[in-house]
Amino acid sequence: MPRDIIILACADCKRRNYNTTKNKKKHPAKMELKKYCPFCQTHVVHKETK
């Protein structure tokens, strides 16, 4: 299975807010996306966690 499920955590409050998938063969580095954090109530960078 080339796509794996990953969890995105807020960089400020460290809470895990989003689940998504990515192709680890094409993008081996950790993913960072700017998404809305409902706990911080602002748009913050979310980083891939285990």
N, C-alpha and C positions, 0 to 999 in steps of 0.2 A: 504494500500500500504506500504510494509515494507521498500522500498528504497525511500529516499528523495534526492532532488536536493540540493547541497550545492555549495557555491561560495568560491574560494580560493583567498586570497589576499596576495600580497608580504609583507614580514616582514620589508623590508627596505623602499620602496616608498609608501606602503599602497594602491597600485592600485589593483583593482580586475581583474585578468587575466584569470582565469580558472573556468569552471563549471564542476562538476562531481556529482556522486551519491554515497551514502553510506547507509548501513543498520544500522539504529539507534538502533535497538534492540540488535544487536551483538556488536556494537562499540558506546557506548553512549558518549565517550569523544570526544573532538574536534580533528579533523584530521590535521596533519602536513605532508607536502610532500616537498621534495626538487625538484623544477622545474625551468625551464628557465624563466626569466623575460625579456621581450623584451625592457622594459624601462630602466632597470638597465644594460642590456646586459651582464648578468651573471647568474649562477645558484644560487638561493636563496631559503631559506625555505619559503613556502607559507602556511598560516594558514587558517583554516575554519572561515568564517564570516557569519553573518546573511544576 
